[in-house]
Amino acid sequence: MVWVQMRNIPVNYYNLPAITWLGELVGHVEEVVLDTERSQHQEFVRVKMKFDVSKPLQRAKMVNLPKNGGAVTIKYDFERVQKRCFTCQCLTHDQTTCHVAHKRKQRKDEEAKLQSKGVVALKKKVITEADPLYGIVEDHQIKNWEAQD
């Protein structure tokens, strides 16, 4: 189990059912540290949760909230997570042994070789599962942005 700091929660969602629901978007909520009788002085709510370590950590999740009629990005900061790959957010390896980082390096090396020969490769505008924005931003939203994979 890991303690997670949930940030950017709208004020009208500072209640136990809503915070539990927002936490369940990234893992199984075991405990929520929230005193609804007192005003909140911190910019986050701590939640103890379990999650599947074989999957990448979800650092943020865009949620359409019915009460305020808009979308908000809830941010999740995992406390005391020592070993983590900062490329793909997996807990099973570090960045030096990441297959995603290795593939990126290979592609960049191949592109550099092609550019040195005068060939320019076109990049496809998509977000892959390895990208931290996967699930947050959809492919059609990246008109002027190109994935760096």
JONOR-V362610 format. One record per backbone hydrogen bond with DSSP energy under -1.0 kcal/mol. CO is the residue of the C=O (numbers start at 1). NH is the residue of the N-H. If there is no record, write none. Layout:
co: [CO:CO]
nh: [NH:NH]
//
This chain:
co: [2:3:4:5:6:7:10:11:13:15:16:17:18:19:20:23:23:28:31:32:35:45:46:47:48:48:49:50:52:59:61:63:70:72:74:75:77:85:89:90:94:95:98:99:100:101:102:103:104:105:106:107:108:109:110:111:112:114:115:124:128:131:133:133:138:139]
nh: [49:79:47:77:45:75:13:14:15:19:20:21:22:23:24:26:27:50:48:34:38:6:33:4:30:31:2:28:55:76:74:72:65:63:61:7:5:89:57:85:97:98:102:103:104:105:106:107:108:109:110:111:112:113:114:115:116:119:118:126:131:134:136:137:141:142]
//
